[in-house]
């Protein structure tokens, strides 16, 4: 089993805003070994509340004997800025005050997530990434990375994400932050501050991650006589409490703002021009019935990245399908990588 590792950036990290995080560190996991050619790197960008141990949350796609396995690949997954799982975040100590940042933590963007992980890649001696893959927030990060440094990335796999976060998505995130803000303890500057609000925020988020059909299949009552204590009610409470036990409200608050910041057109000619600049072989995957990231958003990305392939995965689970439908994803990604590997071989033969 891979253990969490830490990279400390001695020079700190200057954010897109111009503010600096001193004593900056990144938590990350690696699996397998870098080969002699340094061409077997699989880099995973994780979603909102995930950690860097990708083998623990993307089983079926990552693991021994899976498509992405440590026998063939050197797999890297790094925790994002602001997250609860080891990278510098609002609960970290501010070296200037000696106290935790809490709400004094500087706001940051998707591009800052990329910059932090580019520092880690340089530290690890990674010059080329064979596959950069991410879904949801991780997909936003992977897409921005491909634009910021597309020469480093051979294959790009984007799942259930977008080129600019939608008003719909921002509204969901703001509703969750409103829920957290109603909890007075959020402003108390303590590690468990905002926990009640976080529980409510998670309940709101779940409605965007799943679907009417999924709730009907898993939370339907077996009796016609109930008037309270419904299974769906218990499920929302359970999932909220589950997140509170493993995350914190401050990280959640900031990371939802990071999603809202996502716009590949910011400071560039346009959104479409930014996508057109991507040189990586690209596979874009949409999830049927995704309420949070509708498939039209993935179709848009695929239409504007030169040569990109688009596929739709059927799922009753909505947005969470990118984590659940691993059998379908394995087939699509495997075929995509084989196709481009064959093209690479043909090109080498033609130029020989």
C-alpha positions in Angstrom: 0.0 0.0 0.0 1.3 3.5 -0.9 1.8 5.9 1.9 1.2 9.6 1.7 4.2 11.7 0.9 4.9 15.4 1.2 6.6 17.9 -1.1 7.6 21.2 0.6 8.1 24.2 -1.7 10.9 26.2 -0.1 10.0 29.3 -2.1 6.3 29.1 -1.3 3.6 29.4 -3.8 2.5 32.7 -5.5 -1.2 32.6 -6.3 -3.0 34.0 -9.4 -4.2 36.8 -7.1 -0.5 37.8 -6.3 -0.8 36.6 -2.7 1.7 34.1 -1.5 1.4 30.9 0.6 4.6 30.5 2.6 5.7 27.1 4.0 3.6 25.6 1.2 3.4 21.8 1.0 1.6 19.2 -1.2 0.5 15.8 0.0 0.6 13.1 -2.7 0.6 9.4 -3.4 2.6 7.4 -5.9 2.2 3.9 -7.1 4.6 1.8 -9.3 7.9 3.1 -10.6 9.0 5.6 -13.3 10.5 3.6 -16.1 13.8 4.3 -17.8 12.2 6.3 -20.6 10.1 8.3 -18.1 7.0 7.7 -20.4 4.7 5.7 -18.1 3.3 8.5 -15.9 -0.4 8.6 -15.1 -1.4 11.8 -13.3 -4.8 11.8 -11.5 -6.6 15.1 -10.6 -9.1 14.3 -7.9 -12.6 15.7 -7.2 -13.9 18.1 -4.5 -13.6 16.2 -1.3 -11.4 13.3 -2.4 -7.8 12.6 -1.2 -4.6 11.7 -3.0 -5.0 7.9 -2.4 -6.7 7.2 -5.7 -6.6 3.5 -5.1 -9.1 4.0 -2.3 -11.8 5.9 -4.2 -11.5 5.0 -7.9 -11.4 1.2 -7.6 -12.3 -0.6 -10.8 -10.2 1.9 -12.8 -7.1 2.2 -10.6 -5.5 -0.7 -8.7 -3.7 -4.0 -9.2 -4.9 -5.7 -12.4 -6.9 -2.7 -13.3 -6.4 -0.5 -16.4 -4.2 1.8 -14.5 -2.0 -0.5 -12.4 1.3 -0.1 -10.6 2.9 -2.9 -12.6 2.8 -1.0 -15.8 2.5 2.6 -14.8 3.9 5.3 -12.5 0.7 6.7 -11.0 0.6 10.0 -9.2 -2.3 11.6 -7.4 -1.7 14.9 -5.5 -4.0 16.6 -3.1 -5.2 20.0 -4.1 -4.6 23.3 -2.3 -7.2 24.0 0.4 -8.1 20.3 0.9 -8.4 18.6 4.2 -6.0 15.8 3.3 -2.5 17.2 3.8 -1.8 20.0 1.3 -1.7 23.5 2.7 -5.3 24.5 3.7 -7.3 26.8 5.9 -6.5 24.6 9.0 -2.8 24.9 8.4 -0.7 27.3 10.5 -0.2 30.8 9.1 3.6 31.3 9.6 3.0 35.0 10.1 0.5 34.7 13.0 1.3 31.3 14.3 -2.4 30.4 14.2 -4.5 28.5 11.7 -5.7 30.5 8.7 -9.4 29.7 8.8 -11.2 32.4 6.9 -8.0 34.5 6.4 -6.8 31.8 4.0 -6.3 33.5 0.6 -8.7 32.7 -2.2 -7.3 30.7 -5.0 -8.3 29.3 -8.4 -8.1 26.2 -10.6 -5.0 27.6 -12.1 -3.3 27.7 -8.7 -4.1 24.0 -8.3 -2.3 23.4 -11.5 0.7 25.6 -10.6 1.1 23.7 -7.3 1.1 20.3 -9.0 3.5 21.5 -11.7 5.9 22.3 -8.9 5.5 18.8 -7.6 6.0 17.3 -11.1 9.2 19.3 -11.5 10.4 18.0 -8.1 9.7 14.4 -9.1 11.6 14.9 -12.4 8.4 14.4 -14.5 8.8 16.0 -18.0 6.1 14.1 -19.8 2.7 12.9 -18.6 1.4 9.9 -20.6 -2.2 10.3 -19.3 -3.6 13.2 -17.4 -7.1 12.3 -16.1 -9.7 13.9 -13.9 -13.4 14.2 -13.3 -15.6 17.1 -12.0 -13.2 19.5 -10.2 -10.4 17.2 -11.2 -11.5 17.5 -14.8 -11.5 21.3 -14.6 -7.9 21.1 -13.2 -6.8 18.7 -15.9 -8.3 20.8 -18.7 -6.6 24.0 -17.4 -3.3 22.1 -17.0 -3.5 21.0 -20.7 -3.9 24.7 -21.7 -1.1 26.0 -19.4 1.5 23.4 -20.4 0.1 21.2 -23.2 3.5 20.0 -24.4 3.9 18.0 -21.2 0.7 16.0 -21.7 0.4 13.2 -24.3 -3.1 12.0 -23.6 -5.9 14.0 -21.8 -9.0 12.3 -20.3 -11.7 14.6 -19.1 -14.8 13.3 -17.3 -18.0 15.1 -16.3 -16.5 18.6 -16.3 -16.7 21.9 -18.2 -14.7 24.8 -19.8 -16.3 27.4 -17.6 -18.4 26.7 -14.4 -22.0 27.4 -15.2 -24.4 29.7 -13.4 -26.3 26.5 -12.4 -23.2 25.1 -10.8 -22.3 28.3 -9.1 -25.8 28.6 -7.7 -25.5 25.1 -6.2 -22.2 26.0 -4.6 -23.5 29.3 -3.2 -26.5 27.5 -1.7 -24.1 25.2 0.1 -22.0 28.2 1.3 -25.2 29.9 2.6 -25.9 26.7 4.6 -22.4 26.8 6.1 -22.7 30.5 6.9 -25.9 30.0 8.9 -23.9 28.0 11.4 -22.5 30.6 13.8 -19.6 28.3 14.8 -18.2 28.7 11.3 -16.9 32.1 12.5 -15.6 30.8 15.8 -12.1 30.1 14.4 -12.0 26.4 15.5 -11.3 23.2 13.7 -14.9 21.9 13.9 -16.4 25.3 13.1 -19.3 25.1 10.7 -19.9 21.4 11.0 -23.7 21.7 11.2 -23.7 23.9 8.2 -21.3 21.5 6.4 -23.8 18.6 7.0 -26.5 20.6 5.3 -24.3 21.7 2.5 -23.5 18.0 1.8 -27.2 17.2 1.7 -27.7 19.9 -1.0 -24.7 18.7 -3.0 -26.0 15.1 -3.1 -29.0 16.3 -5.0 -26.8 17.5 -7.8 -24.6 14.4 -7.7 -27.4 11.8 -8.1 -30.8 11.6 -9.9 -34.5 11.1 -9.4 -34.1 7.6 -10.7 -31.2 6.8 -8.4 -33.1 7.9 -5.3 -36.1 6.0 -6.5 -34.1 2.8 -6.9 -32.3 3.0 -3.5 -34.5 5.1 -1.1 -38.0 4.0 -2.1 -40.2 3.0 0.9 -41.5 -0.6 1.1 -44.6 0.5 3.0 -47.5 2.8 2.0 -48.2 3.7 5.6 -45.2 5.9 6.5 -45.7 9.5 7.3 -42.2 10.3 8.6 -38.7 8.8 9.2 -38.3 8.2 5.5 -35.3 6.3 4.1 -34.4 9.3 1.9 -34.3 11.5 5.0 -32.0 9.1 6.8 -29.8 8.9 3.8 -29.3 12.6 3.6 -28.5 12.9 7.3 -26.1 9.9 7.1 -24.2 11.3 4.1 -23.9 14.7 5.8 -22.6 13.3 9.0 -20.2 11.0 7.1 -18.6 14.0 5.4 -18.4 16.0 8.7 -16.3 13.1 10.2 -13.7 13.3 7.4 -13.6 16.9 6.1 -13.9 20.5 7.4 -16.2 23.4 6.5 -13.4 25.8 5.8 -11.8 23.6 3.1 -15.3 22.9 1.6 -16.1 26.6 1.5 -12.9 27.5 -0.3 -13.0 24.6 -2.7 -16.5 25.4 -3.9 -15.2 28.9 -4.7 -12.4 27.3 -6.6 -14.9 25.5 -8.8 -16.8 28.8 -9.4 -13.5 30.5 -10.5 -13.1 28.0 -13.4 -13.1 29.7 -16.8 -10.5 28.8 -19.4 -11.2 32.0 -21.2 -10.1 34.3 -18.4 -7.2 36.5 -19.5 -7.1 34.7 -22.9 -8.6 35.5 -26.3 -11.7 33.4 -25.7 -12.9 30.1 -24.3 -12.9 28.5 -27.7 -9.4 29.8 -28.5 -8.1 28.4 -25.2 -9.5 25.0 -26.0 -8.2 25.1 -29.6 -4.7 25.5 -28.2 -4.7 22.1 -26.6 -2.3 19.7 -28.4 -2.9 16.6 -26.3 -4.8 13.5 -27.7 -8.1 14.1 -25.9 -11.0 11.9 -24.7 -14.0 13.7 -23.3 -16.6 11.6 -21.4 -20.1 12.8 -20.4 -22.4 11.0 -18.0 -26.0 10.5 -18.9 -28.4 12.3 -16.5 -25.6 14.4 -15.0 -27.5 17.3 -13.4 -24.5 19.2 -12.3 -22.4 19.0 -15.4 -24.8 18.4 -18.3 -23.4 16.5 -21.3 -23.8 19.6 -23.4 -20.8 21.0 -21.5 -18.6 18.0 -22.4 -19.8 18.1 -26.0 -18.7 21.7 -26.2 -15.2 20.9 -24.9 -14.8 18.0 -27.5 -16.1 20.2 -30.3 -13.4 22.8 -29.7 -10.3 20.7 -28.9 -8.7 19.7 -32.2 -9.2 15.9 -32.8 -10.9 15.3 -29.5 -13.1 12.2 -29.1 -16.4 12.3 -27.2 -18.3 9.5 -25.6 -21.4 9.3 -23.4 -21.7 6.8 -20.6 -25.1 5.6 -19.7 -25.7 5.7 -15.9 -28.6 6.0 -13.6 -26.3 7.6 -11.0 -25.9 11.0 -12.7 -22.7 13.0 -11.9 -21.4 10.3 -9.6 -21.4 7.9 -12.5 -17.8 9.0 -13.4 -16.7 7.3 -10.2 -19.1 4.3 -10.4 -19.3 3.2 -14.0 -15.7 2.0 -14.0 -16.3 -1.0 -16.3 -17.6 1.2 -19.1 -14.9 3.8 -18.5 -12.2 1.1 -18.6 -13.4 0.1 -22.1 -13.6 3.6 -23.5 -10.2 4.7 -22.1 -8.4 1.5 -23.0 -9.6 1.7 -26.6 -8.7 5.4 -26.8 -5.2 4.8 -25.6 -4.7 1.8 -27.9 -5.9 3.8 -30.9 -3.4 6.6 -30.2 -0.6 4.2 -29.4 -1.1 2.5 -32.8 -1.1 5.9 -34.5 2.1 6.7 -32.8 3.7 3.5 -34.0 2.5 4.1 -37.6 3.9 7.6 -37.5 7.3 6.3 -36.2 7.4 3.7 -39.0 6.6 6.3 -41.7 9.3 8.7 -40.5 11.9 5.9 -40.1 
